[in-house]
Amino acid sequence: MLEVTDLHAYYGKSHILHGVHLSVGKGEIVSLLGRNGVGRSTTIRSVMGMVECRGSVRFQGEELVGLKAYQIAHKGLGYVPENRDIFPTLTVRQNLLLGQKSKAESGRWKMDDMFELFPRLRERAENEAGVLSGGEQQMLAIGRGLASAPKLLMLDEPSMGLAPAIADFIFEKLIEIRAQTRLTIVLVEQRVAEALESADHGYVLEAGRVVLEGNKETLRADDRVRRAYLGM
């Protein structure tokens, strides 16, 4: 579904990605793993057309490099950023409505679907988003990402700043979403053990390059991953 080949990305004169490659099959959960600053977030931002880049990013066979972010979103890619980017003075319901496509394009994810997935959002539907807890805001950000009816959803650090129990709940919901809808998911995450548990395949990045890839069993068994990320 998504093929990234020899991807280089830049912030001004800073060369961040150095030939990243990855492949995401339809219906998979794929995790991008590694420490802060290695290029994981830059990779998905490049896929979304938010970073200057060169190389190839093909989605369902169509080249995305050179397109604007809004054009890429219209192709069916959704993005939940690290800082969530909700509208704090709008209500939960209004935030979700802003994410929705037209009724003709809405597909699987309507308002009631989001409320069924995250019952807490139904309870808080008329509250301003800015007064929500961190966990509730993350639920809202994911709900808004789903509201655009994406074919592939990319999430940047969905567990950041959350209590462990809430982070576990978010991971469980991502697995539930995939199981129910076969939605393809790309997950950038520092909680490596949980990310591997959720994922079908993973890529480990260091200094803007993919240094290791494999299914979760392969990565769990690798001594480098065990020492650097799993505390073994």
MINU-502562 format. One record per residue: y, x, z of N, C-alpha, C in turn. Coordinates in steps of 0.001 Angstrom, whole numbers, plus 500000, padded with zeros to 6 digits. Example, Ala and Ser with C-alpha at 12.3 -4.5 7.8 and 13.67 -1.06 7.14 Angstrom:
REM MINU-502562
494310513190507800495500512300507800496700513200507800497750512850507080498940513670507140500030512900507870
END
This chain:
REM MINU-502562
498795500829500000500000500000500000501255500864500000501273501913500851502413502827500923501901504248500725502509504967499781502144506352499508503408507209499554503440508145500488504562509077500617504062510456500196504762511065499253504313512336498693505462513334498645505255514510499223506214515622499166507623515153499534507730514466500649509010513888501069509844514920501832511043515156501334512024516020501992513217515147502366513752515353503557514884514544504005515931515429504645517185514971504579518320515786504995519318514936505772519882515527506824521081515001507460522184516016507177523027515715506193524022516692505764523322517919505220523615519088505798522992520333505346521685520637506075521356519819507052520130520058507833518916519479507104517956520341506851516720519967506158515704519559507224515381518256507315514592517735508430513109517600508082512809517006506941511414516843506515511102517844505410509932518459505510509561519522504578508238519166503888508285518214502980507100517890502196506107516989502898506594516003503627505712515072504352504898514229503369503655514044503704502791513147502943502103512196503916501892510976503488501082510037504261500707508865503377499657508174503798499154507024503053498838505907504029499244504702503685499009503537504539498327502465503702497123502087504094496389501047503384496752499659503870496533498677503045496851497291503399496060496873504635496762496300505596496132495801506807495897496839507879496301498084507640496095499145508624497232499218509636496921499778510804497946500286511717497871501805511645498972502432511265499042503884511136500104504400512100499748505405512902500666505976513884501181507330513421502484507558513618503095508866513416503343509454514790502694510584515068502675511153516402503375512503516418503795512922517606504456514208517760505570514113518780506130515272519103507182515318520104508517514891519499509517514729520356510857514388519882511373515460518933512067515017517893512734515950516999511874516552515909510638516048515732509761516649514714509848515937513368510554514795513323510745514111512045510048512775511892509469512259512972508752510976512860509698509839512495510799509714513258511759508639512977512424508844511618512712510099511284513328510382509989512413509952508857511102510078509052510157509667508015510283508188507703510273507345508721510330505914508417511739505487507993512760506173508493514112505889508019514269506288506547513585507344506138513616507738504732512907506702503868511779506200504354511067505148503624511969503938503428512793503641504445513686502479504376514975502753503608515140503959503058516345504254502281517570504501503122517370504897504382518487505085505304518870506558505464518129507451504808518346508894504925518301509494503522519155510463503279519118511179502005517776511898501876517065511684500777515754512301500643515401512521499179514381513343498971513782513513497653512274513593497825511574513372496747510126513245496791509759511871496283508639511347496730508182510045496256507770509156497416508258507916497381507823506870498313507470505668497458506196505398497336505742504286496496505173503185497382505686501968497177505233500793497924504655499806496926503366499518497077502643498671496138502868499158494698502854500467494532502972501072493219504375501248492692505382500795493433506773500856492978507538501935493741508263502781492999509031503862493608510244503304494344510422503789495604511542503317496427512671504332496534512385505610496331513429506624496468514541506338495460515762506296495977516912505978495150517417504559495323516595503696495954517029502321496211517818502258497518518672501241497637519410500988498871518481500332499899518877500437501167518048499890502237517824498386502070518851497643501668518683496195501530517735495866500384517737496698499329516822496486498218515378496737498661515182497761499472513850498072499983513360496964500904514244496451501744513864495338502621513410494131501808514083493875500696513707492737499845512348492932499184511881494177499118510547494431498553509441494054499531509810493848500818508820493430501800508556494418502909509485495364503122509357496297504237510270495860505375509724495794506573510503495484507764510617496700508654511683496730509461511973497910510284512524497459511623511892497938512705512372497685514062512852499026514613514174499232514739514687500561515115514475500866516586514600502136516897514409502618518264515381501957519238516626501750518815517626501172519723517674499652519658516740499061518920516519497607518821517563496895517981518861497274518095519921496728517234519987495203517240519749494605518399519956493158518495521456492881518594521833491630518397523234491218518519523422490652519923524073491401520825524060491029522249524800489746522577525813489376521771526586488169522086526025486917521423524980487077520613524306485925520013523089485554520849522683484315520778521513483879521533520233484427520899519162484311521661517851484706521140517550483949519851517780482644519849517501481838518666518355482296517476519622482576517726520501483006516640520077484360516078519648485274516954519143486569516486517933486380515566517036485493515943515850485254515120516220484592513799517164483670513840517598483006512609518223483990511633518952484979512165519567485973511285518511486805510556517357486965511173516308487751510538515511487000509504515590485670509512514738484872508650515199484883507199514205484865506306514487484658504897514664483163504655514937482810503417515049481393503076513718480699503308513740479382503414512504478634503659511467478904502584511910479091501363510988479339500260510275480679500403510897481627501117510333482966501258509753483216502645509861482257503544509613482517504960508174482909505266507207482357504532505825482764504731505320482452506131504625483402506726503879483184507968504774482985509180505891483705509272506605483798510538507814482874510597507612481717511224508697480783511481509060480843512975510109480123513359510594480211514734509495479910515748508743478845515536507698478487516490506605479543516564506363480255515470505371481321515486505815482454516408507115482802516330507634483854517198507586483432518671507904482164518935507868481668520308506431481595520837505468481314519957504070481303520378503597482720520687504026483677519877503659485065520098504288485612521374505562485282521593506304485754522759506871484545523511506090483904524365506562482710525069507849482941525851508071484148526317509288484443527076510533484205526226510427484436524921511580484193524048511895482704523955510881481866524016511133480415524006511916480025525256511514480599526404512207480294527655513659480758527621513931481831526885515258482438526862516012482129525577515551481147524823516054480910523466517558480711523396518157480090524401519586479800524358520414480799525165519764481834525694520486482898526405521007483942525424522149484542525762522633485650524947521662486828525047521450487491523931520472488577523888520856489730524798522147489917525032522606491032525846522206490949527301521816489767527793521432489638529201519921489736529393519169489926528318517724490025528419517323491362529039516144491386529614515584492651530095515203493516528896514896494795529171514502495689528093513264495204527356512291494724528113511080494207527485511344492987526629512187492090527129512535490894526361513303491261525094514185492245525194514920492684524008513973493282522970512947494011523436511985494568522476511184493458521815510798492443522574510116491294521977510998490642520917512283490521521228513218489914520285513355490769519025513441492081519204513569492966518045512343492859517143511157492793517747509943492646516946509911491276516278510299490241517037510351488905516449511300488830515278512449489470515407513412489464514295512852490221513091512118491330513370511480492046512273510439491196511571509677490427512319508677489549511727509314488382510977510501487961511426511169486803510816511470487025509338511588488286508932511870488570507521510613488509506665509499488106507261508221487965506549507834489243505806507778490389506516507467491645505834506003491734505432505750492536504413504375492893504059503939494119504852504905494932505231504663496124506048505787496212507070505425496391508344506416496472509412506363497861510041507513498533510119507607499858510736508376499741512041507803500309513109508411500230514442508649501630514971509870501855515459510254503170515966510305503129517492509338503764518132509267503887519592509384502531520311508495501588520026508620500268520676508428500288522180507806501344522732507586501388524179508699502102524929509683502654524205510703503474524863511482502679525907511574503237527112512359502634528180511710501450528861510453501173528532509786500011529113508841500426530232508685499544531211507688499764532251506305499808531609505372500573532184504045500707531561503362499376531265503462498416532166502795497126531936503398496397530744504720496474530594505381495822529457505043496551528165505005497885528215504626498656527030503204498301526598502300498172527555500923497790527227500892496414526577501713495501527076501797494158526501502259494221525042503245495071524751503749495201523381502647495724522466501901496750522918500804497276522107499743496202521856499432495424522880498449494351522728498909493331521693500209493034521693500734492069520737500679492609519306500923493905519144500833494488517801499404494381517269498443494646518134497041494508517719496726493049517385497252492129518178497050490699517940497666490274516613498870490757516323499538490420515059498693490869513880498201492111513944497388492619512845496091491811512700495458491497513827494189490774513790494363489383513182495473488730513490495687487357513042496204487270511616496978488258511197497687488130509920497385489243508929496677490307509363496423491489508533497713492160508098498773491989508874500029492674508586499826494176508716500359494928507772500301496382507797501415496903508699501094497858509575502042498340510581502061499865510585503270500429510601503461501863510820504194502009512142503632502828513029504096502910514411504491504342514744505762504551515074506228505832515622506207505704517136505479506596517806505270506384519237504957507699519952505589507889521135505318509068521956504130508878522879503801507649523190502641507388524061501380507520523211500908508756523085499879509080522094498568508359522378498155508304523634496881507657523949496896506193523513497966505490523824498064504075523464498214503907521957498991504795521327499176504703519882497865504921519150497059505873519613495769506114518981494818504945519203494874504349520386494010503196520657494323502050519703495601501904519339496028500809518480495778501089517003495694502373516631495787502752515226494422502914514558494428502710513237493273503039512410493327504501511966494540504990511772494731506341511243496013506903511853496067508218511991497257508833512560497629510118511858498918510451511946499457511697511408500243512380512521499974513656512738500709514439513720501723515304512977502999515183513373504065515963512755504545517051513696504860518196513114505527519290513819506538519909512868507766520069513320508825520724512544508944520157511138508858518830511024509084518181509740507928518237508772506737518592509268505557518675508411504382517965509077503495517404508271502239516865508790501292518031509013500845518202510254499952519317510573498528518857510857498342517549511008497017517031511329496994515552510996495888515101510469495729513671510208494271513290510363494031512000510576492660511532510684492596510188511371491383509642511495491236508400512242491341508695513730491352507653514537491637507874515955490544508692516634489294508550516178488225509335516777488409510818516467488800511124515221489016512513514823490155513136515616491254512402515754492416512951516451492151513093517943491478512124518534491154512229519967490281513459520251489414513814519307488482514916519511489097516277519222490264516309518584490877517570518202491471518268519429491151519532519616491622520261520795493142520332520867493811520440519718495276520521519718495884519232520256495338518098519826495843516807520297495505516629521776494324516996522171493895516835523565494779517656524499495094518887524096495917519754524957497392519340524950497924519086523751499370518885523628499819517474523987498955516478523754499426515103523885498617514242524855497377514618525130496529513791525982496297514401527348496890515578527602496782516199528915495384516624529298494579517005528296493195517393528575493026518891528375
END
